[in-house]
Amino acid sequence: MNLFRHPLHILAAAALVFGAGAIAQQTPPKPVPNPAPAPAATQVPVPPPPDVDAKAWVLMDYATGQILASKNPDERVVPASITKVMTDYVVSAQLVAGKIHLTDPVMISEHAWRAGGAGTDGSTSFLKLNSQVPLKDLLYGMIIQSGNDSAIALAEHTAGSEETFANLMNAYAKQLGMVNTHFVNASGYPADNHYSSAHDIAILSRALIHDYPDDYAISAIKEFTWNGIKQGNRNTLLWRDPSVDGIKTGHTAEAGFCLAASAKRGESRMIAIVMGSSNEKARADAAMALLNYGFRFFETHKLYEVSKPLATPRLWKGEEDQLPLGVQQDVLVTVKTGDYDKLKATMDIPSTLIAPYKKGQQVGTLHITEDGQSIMDVPLVAMNDAPQGGFFKRLWDSILLWFHGSGKK
């Protein structure tokens, strides 16, 4: 069939396409959590967060990374042994990359022995000078016993020196978006220009749990024995609440008493960071109060699932006439109890989509707002490869697009 001998057919087809239109702004269906929550009989009042004993603190929802409540979240503070969360993160990353191995024998240098050993007033794993210790045992010693010598030995084995390892720590901090953090050493021993913030520690804690769950699980172990000496985990919340499974304590005279804690109840996980409490009990009480507040007065909803298309806009010049768009991971959002109805979602999609597209390529954006305030922007991506169509398909769509464009003028 000669397409150019039948202009009326062309005009008719173009009119149909133009009548349907290309989708510029799409509104997805009202977010529906899975499973749907039972409707509350009355609006649940949400009180302000507890007034806890801490210089700075943050309560973060793990699923979304949202900060639910905070005090001085971005103030630079001394992190003490919470530094070891980053040491753990870097070592875990290098393990996954195959640069080091859990079975590696690690030599305990004089620096690790002197700066972090039994002769210091800091926490130690009591490692012996010039001995060789399996890397896995050093991880246990650092995370459970908070051994400074274990942390230094891990740093030296991973990067060649503690100084080089600190540079690696800072590179990972930048990569994670920790904007108020700078590390000088692997243990958290007092040093000039060694600082972080409650917000940054929350970001780091969430990344550790998500990226390296097997290594994170070590922080739930209550005791570890090395060199004939049994030491208990310094996170006392492990004994107080079975839902708590991490993360790390810290204490120096300048830092005060610090605690990064996380708990999981049902499908929800909360992270509480407490910096600068007055004593060991106060930091545990503060973290527990924040975790309880989060679980009691906030709820997490799954708005959209990764496997389900949210829109199927017109695709031009492709093998297919539609391009299914979705999200790369489940879209979760955490709101105050009773505020679910304040959520609204809209989509921005270009008015004209022309093949080709690759699976996973961003095409548009899903906007989530709560009571008119933006809380999340999520990329909308192609759910499948969308290659170009054949010559005649591209030619036909070019003609239709011409009429479509003319009709807009």
C-alpha positions in Angstrom: 0.0 0.0 0.0 1.3 3.4 -1.0 0.8 5.5 2.1 1.1 8.8 0.1 -1.8 7.9 -2.2 -4.2 7.9 0.7 -4.0 11.2 2.5 -7.5 10.8 4.0 -6.4 7.6 5.7 -3.4 9.5 7.1 -5.6 12.3 8.3 -8.1 10.0 9.9 -5.4 8.0 11.7 -3.7 11.2 12.8 -7.0 12.6 14.1 -7.5 9.5 16.2 -4.0 9.7 17.6 -4.3 13.4 18.3 -7.7 12.8 19.9 -6.1 10.3 22.3 -3.2 12.7 22.9 0.2 12.0 24.4 0.3 11.8 28.2 2.2 14.8 29.6 1.1 14.8 33.3 -0.1 11.5 34.7 -1.7 11.0 38.0 -1.2 7.4 39.4 -3.9 5.7 41.4 -4.3 6.8 45.0 -1.4 5.2 47.0 -2.7 2.0 48.6 -0.4 0.3 51.2 0.1 -3.4 51.3 -1.5 -4.6 53.4 -4.0 -1.9 53.9 -4.1 -0.6 57.5 -7.2 -1.0 59.6 -9.0 2.4 59.7 -8.7 4.2 63.0 -12.0 5.2 64.7 -10.5 8.6 65.6 -7.5 10.7 64.7 -4.6 9.6 66.8 -2.8 12.6 68.4 1.0 12.5 68.0 2.9 14.2 70.9 6.3 15.9 70.5 9.3 13.6 70.8 10.7 12.8 74.2 13.1 15.2 75.9 16.1 12.9 76.2 19.5 13.4 77.9 21.8 14.0 74.8 23.6 16.9 73.2 22.4 15.8 69.7 20.1 13.0 68.5 18.3 11.7 65.5 15.4 9.3 65.0 15.4 7.8 61.5 13.0 5.4 59.7 15.2 2.7 58.1 12.9 1.9 55.2 12.8 5.4 53.8 15.7 7.2 55.5 13.3 9.9 56.7 14.3 11.8 59.8 11.3 11.5 62.0 12.6 13.7 64.9 15.9 15.3 65.9 17.8 17.7 68.0 21.0 19.4 66.7 21.2 16.7 63.9 23.9 18.4 61.9 26.0 19.8 64.7 29.6 18.4 64.5 30.3 16.3 67.6 33.0 13.9 68.7 31.9 10.3 67.7 34.2 8.3 69.9 34.0 4.6 69.2 30.9 5.0 67.0 33.7 5.7 64.5 34.0 2.0 64.3 30.7 1.8 62.4 32.5 3.4 59.5 35.6 1.1 60.0 33.2 -1.8 59.8 31.6 -0.4 56.7 34.9 0.0 54.9 36.2 -3.4 55.9 32.9 -5.0 54.8 33.1 -3.2 51.4 36.6 -4.5 50.9 35.5 -8.0 51.9 32.8 -8.0 49.3 35.2 -6.6 46.7 37.5 -9.6 47.4 40.4 -7.3 48.4 40.6 -9.0 51.9 39.1 -12.2 53.3 37.7 -13.3 56.7 40.4 -16.0 56.8 43.3 -13.6 56.4 45.9 -13.8 59.2 46.4 -10.3 60.4 49.7 -9.3 62.1 49.3 -7.2 65.2 51.7 -4.3 64.8 53.4 -2.3 67.5 51.2 0.6 66.6 48.0 -1.4 67.0 49.3 -2.9 70.3 50.5 0.5 71.8 47.7 2.7 70.6 44.8 0.3 71.2 46.1 -2.4 73.4 45.9 -3.3 77.1 48.4 -0.5 78.0 45.9 2.2 77.1 42.8 3.4 79.0 40.5 2.7 76.0 38.5 -0.4 75.2 40.7 -3.3 73.9 40.6 -6.8 72.7 43.9 -7.6 74.5 45.7 -8.6 71.3 49.3 -9.8 71.6 52.1 -7.9 69.9 53.4 -9.5 66.7 50.7 -12.3 66.9 48.6 -13.2 63.9 44.8 -13.1 64.4 42.2 -14.2 61.8 40.4 -11.2 60.3 37.0 -12.5 61.3 38.1 -12.5 65.0 39.2 -8.9 64.7 35.8 -7.9 63.3 34.2 -9.6 66.3 36.6 -7.9 68.7 36.0 -4.5 67.2 32.2 -4.7 66.9 31.4 -6.6 70.1 34.2 -5.7 72.4 34.9 -2.2 70.8 38.5 -3.1 70.7 40.7 -0.2 69.6 43.5 -2.6 68.8 41.2 -4.7 66.6 40.1 -1.6 64.7 43.7 -0.4 64.1 44.8 -3.9 63.0 41.9 -4.1 60.6 42.8 -0.7 59.2 46.4 -1.5 58.7 45.6 -4.8 57.0 43.0 -3.3 54.7 44.8 -0.2 53.6 48.5 -0.6 54.6 48.4 2.1 57.3 45.8 3.6 59.6 46.3 7.0 57.9 45.6 5.6 54.5 42.6 3.8 55.9 41.2 7.1 57.3 41.4 8.6 53.9 39.4 5.6 52.7 36.9 6.2 55.4 36.4 9.8 54.3 36.0 8.8 50.7 33.1 6.4 51.7 31.7 9.2 53.9 31.5 11.5 51.0 30.0 8.8 48.8 27.3 8.2 51.4 26.5 11.9 51.7 27.9 12.4 55.2 28.5 16.2 54.9 29.5 16.9 58.5 32.1 14.1 59.0 35.8 13.8 58.9 37.8 10.9 60.2 41.4 10.8 61.4 41.6 7.3 62.7 39.8 3.9 62.7 39.1 3.6 66.4 37.6 6.9 67.4 40.4 7.6 69.8 40.5 11.4 70.6 42.2 13.4 67.8 42.0 16.9 66.3 39.7 17.3 63.3 37.9 14.0 64.0 34.2 14.6 64.0 30.8 13.6 62.7 27.1 14.4 63.4 24.0 12.5 64.6 22.5 12.8 61.1 25.6 11.5 59.4 25.9 8.5 61.8 22.2 7.7 61.0 23.0 7.7 57.3 26.0 5.5 57.9 24.1 3.1 60.2 21.3 2.7 57.6 23.9 2.0 54.9 25.6 -0.6 57.0 22.4 -2.4 57.7 21.3 -2.3 54.1 24.6 -3.0 52.3 26.2 -5.5 54.6 23.5 -7.3 56.6 25.8 -10.2 57.5 28.4 -8.0 59.1 25.8 -5.9 60.7 24.4 -9.1 62.4 27.6 -9.3 64.5 26.5 -6.2 66.5 23.7 -8.3 68.0 26.0 -10.8 69.6 26.2 -10.2 73.3 29.7 -11.4 74.2 33.0 -12.5 72.6 36.1 -14.2 74.1 39.6 -13.6 72.8 42.9 -14.3 74.5 41.0 -16.1 77.3 39.1 -12.9 78.2 35.4 -12.8 77.8 33.9 -9.3 77.2 30.2 -8.4 76.9 28.7 -6.1 74.2 28.6 -2.6 75.6 25.1 -2.0 74.0 23.0 -2.8 77.1 19.8 -2.4 75.0 20.5 -5.9 73.6 19.5 -7.3 77.0 16.6 -4.8 77.6 14.7 -5.3 74.4 14.7 -8.3 72.1 13.9 -6.2 69.0 17.2 -4.3 69.3 19.9 -5.8 67.2 22.7 -3.1 67.0 24.6 -1.0 66.5 27.5 0.6 68.5 28.4 2.5 71.6 31.0 5.2 72.2 32.5 7.1 75.1 35.3 9.6 75.8 35.5 12.5 78.2 34.9 15.0 75.4 32.2 13.0 73.5 30.2 11.9 76.5 28.2 8.7 76.2 27.0 7.9 72.7 24.9 5.1 71.2 23.8 4.2 67.7 20.9 1.8 68.2 18.5 0.0 65.8 15.5 -2.2 66.4 13.1 -4.1 64.2 9.5 -4.8 65.1 7.4 -6.5 62.5 8.2 -5.0 59.1 9.4 -1.7 60.6 12.9 -0.8 61.6 14.0 2.4 63.4 17.4 3.9 64.0 18.2 6.1 67.0 21.5 8.0 67.3 22.3 9.6 70.7 25.4 11.7 71.1 26.7 13.3 74.3 24.6 11.7 77.0 25.7 12.2 80.6 26.2 8.5 81.5 25.8 5.0 80.2 22.3 4.5 81.5 21.2 7.9 80.2 22.3 7.0 76.6 20.5 3.7 76.7 17.3 5.3 78.1 17.5 8.0 75.5 17.9 5.6 72.6 15.1 3.3 73.9 12.7 6.2 74.3 13.3 7.4 70.8 12.9 4.0 69.3 9.6 3.4 71.2 8.4 6.9 70.1 9.1 6.0 66.4 7.3 2.6 66.6 4.3 4.0 68.5 3.6 7.2 66.6 4.7 6.5 63.0 3.7 4.0 60.4 5.3 2.9 57.2 3.3 2.3 54.1 4.2 0.6 50.8 2.8 2.9 48.1 3.9 1.2 44.9 5.6 -2.1 44.1 8.6 -2.5 41.9 7.0 -5.1 39.6 3.8 -3.1 38.7 3.6 -0.5 36.0 2.4 2.9 37.1 1.8 4.3 33.6 1.8 3.1 30.0 2.3 6.3 27.9 2.3 6.3 24.1 5.6 5.3 22.6 6.5 6.7 19.2 8.7 5.0 16.6 9.1 1.8 18.7 8.3 -1.8 18.1 5.6 -1.4 20.7 3.1 1.5 21.0 3.3 1.8 24.8 6.1 2.1 27.2 5.4 0.7 30.7 6.9 2.8 33.4 7.5 1.8 37.0 9.9 2.2 40.0 13.2 0.5 40.6 12.3 -0.5 44.2 9.2 -0.5 46.3 8.2 3.0 47.2 7.8 3.2 51.0 6.9 6.3 53.0 6.6 6.8 56.8 4.1 9.2 58.2 2.7 10.1 61.6 -0.1 7.7 62.6 -3.3 8.8 61.1 -1.7 11.0 58.4 -1.9 8.5 55.5 -4.8 10.4 53.9 -2.6 13.5 53.5 -0.4 11.7 51.0 -0.7 12.5 47.3 1.2 11.3 44.3 1.6 12.8 40.8 3.8 11.9 37.8 5.8 14.0 35.4 6.3 12.3 32.1 7.5 14.0 28.8 4.6 14.6 26.4 6.4 12.8 23.6 8.4 9.6 24.1 10.4 8.4 21.1 12.1 5.0 21.0 14.6 3.6 21.9 14.7 3.2 25.6 16.7 0.8 27.7 15.2 -1.1 30.7 15.9 0.9 33.9 16.4 4.2 32.0 14.8 7.1 33.8 11.9 8.6 31.8 10.0 10.6 34.3 9.5 11.4 38.1 7.0 10.3 40.7 6.3 13.1 43.2 5.0 12.2 46.7 3.7 15.0 48.9 2.2 15.1 52.3 -0.3 17.8 53.1 1.1 19.8 50.2 4.7 19.5 51.2 7.1 17.5 49.0 8.6 14.5 50.9 9.9 12.3 48.1 10.8 12.2 44.4 11.3 8.8 42.8 12.6 8.1 39.3 10.1 6.5 36.9 12.0 4.1 34.7 11.3 2.0 31.6 10.3 -1.5 32.8 11.4 -3.2 29.5 13.7 -2.5 26.7 11.9 -0.5 24.0 13.8 -0.7 20.7 13.0 1.2 17.6 10.5 -0.2 15.2 11.2 -0.9 11.6 11.5 1.6 8.8 7.8 1.8 7.9 6.8 2.0 11.6 9.1 4.9 12.2 7.9 6.6 9.0 4.3 6.2 9.9 4.8 7.5 13.4 6.7 10.5 12.0 3.7 11.4 9.9 1.4 11.0 12.8 3.7 13.1 15.0 3.7 15.8 12.4 -0.1 16.0 12.5 -0.1 15.8 16.3 2.3 18.7 16.5 0.4 20.7 14.0 -2.8 20.2 15.9 -1.2 21.7 19.0 -0.5 25.0 17.4 
